[in-house]
């Protein structure tokens, strides 16, 4: 369910009626800001600016040794799955 609201201090005022959730129910929120003009302006980047932003983003993955273990496990699982698929085709 996705519903818009306005934050006012520690209160979020919903802009739509919600009848499917009883009053007093505990809920979990996943908050995100709606797109704004600044997001649209970022689409007007040159190729060089886009490449610089991508390189900056990829740099976030640096110096995280646990990623090596994660990717190794993914690779191992992928090969195990592919091996099972080949075995089932051969039968």
C-alpha positions as CSV (number, residue, x, y, z in Angstrom):
1,X,0.0,0.0,0.0
2,X,1.4,3.4,-1.0
3,X,-0.2,6.5,0.5
4,X,1.0,10.1,0.5
5,X,1.3,12.1,3.6
6,X,2.8,15.3,5.1
7,X,5.2,15.2,8.1
8,X,4.4,17.7,10.8
9,X,6.9,17.3,13.7
10,X,6.6,13.7,14.9
11,X,3.2,13.3,13.2
12,X,2.5,12.2,9.6
13,X,-0.8,13.4,8.2
14,X,-2.2,11.1,5.6
15,X,-3.7,12.6,2.5
16,X,-6.0,9.7,1.8
17,X,-8.5,7.7,3.8
18,X,-7.4,4.2,5.0
19,X,-10.3,2.0,6.0
20,X,-8.4,-1.3,5.8
21,X,-6.3,-0.6,8.9
22,X,-8.1,-0.2,12.2
23,X,-7.3,2.8,14.4
24,X,-4.6,2.0,17.0
25,X,-2.9,-0.6,14.8
26,X,0.9,-0.6,14.8
27,X,2.3,-0.2,11.3
28,X,5.7,-0.1,9.7
29,X,6.5,2.8,7.4
30,X,8.9,2.9,4.5
31,X,9.5,6.6,3.9
32,X,10.7,8.2,0.7
33,X,10.5,11.8,-0.6
34,X,8.5,12.3,-3.8
35,X,10.4,13.3,-6.9
36,X,11.1,17.0,-7.1
37,X,12.4,19.5,-9.6
38,X,16.0,18.9,-8.5
39,X,15.7,15.2,-9.6
40,X,14.4,16.4,-13.0
41,X,17.3,18.9,-13.3
42,X,19.8,16.0,-12.8
43,X,18.6,14.4,-16.0
44,X,20.1,17.3,-18.0
45,X,23.7,16.2,-17.2
46,X,26.4,15.9,-19.9
47,X,27.9,12.5,-20.6
48,X,31.0,13.5,-18.6
49,X,29.0,14.6,-15.6
50,X,27.0,11.3,-15.7
51,X,30.3,9.3,-15.9
52,X,31.7,11.3,-12.9
53,X,28.5,10.6,-10.9
54,X,28.7,6.9,-11.8
55,X,32.3,6.7,-10.8
56,X,31.5,8.4,-7.5
57,X,28.6,5.9,-6.9
58,X,30.8,2.9,-7.7
59,X,33.4,4.2,-5.2
60,X,30.9,3.4,-2.4
61,X,31.7,-0.3,-2.9
62,X,35.4,0.3,-2.2
63,X,37.1,-1.0,0.9
64,X,34.3,-3.4,1.9
65,X,36.0,-6.8,2.2
66,X,32.7,-8.6,3.1
67,X,31.5,-8.0,-0.5
68,X,34.2,-10.4,-1.7
69,X,32.7,-13.1,0.5
70,X,29.1,-12.2,-0.6
71,X,29.9,-12.3,-4.3
72,X,31.9,-15.5,-3.9
73,X,28.8,-17.1,-2.3
74,X,26.5,-15.8,-5.0
75,X,28.9,-17.2,-7.7
76,X,29.0,-20.6,-5.9
77,X,25.2,-20.8,-5.6
78,X,24.9,-19.8,-9.3
79,X,27.2,-22.6,-10.4
80,X,25.4,-25.1,-8.2
81,X,22.1,-24.1,-9.6
82,X,23.4,-24.3,-13.2
83,X,24.8,-27.8,-12.5
84,X,21.5,-29.0,-11.2
85,X,19.7,-27.6,-14.3
86,X,22.1,-29.5,-16.6
87,X,21.7,-32.7,-14.6
88,X,17.9,-32.5,-14.8
89,X,18.1,-31.9,-18.6
90,X,20.4,-34.9,-19.0
91,X,17.9,-37.2,-17.3
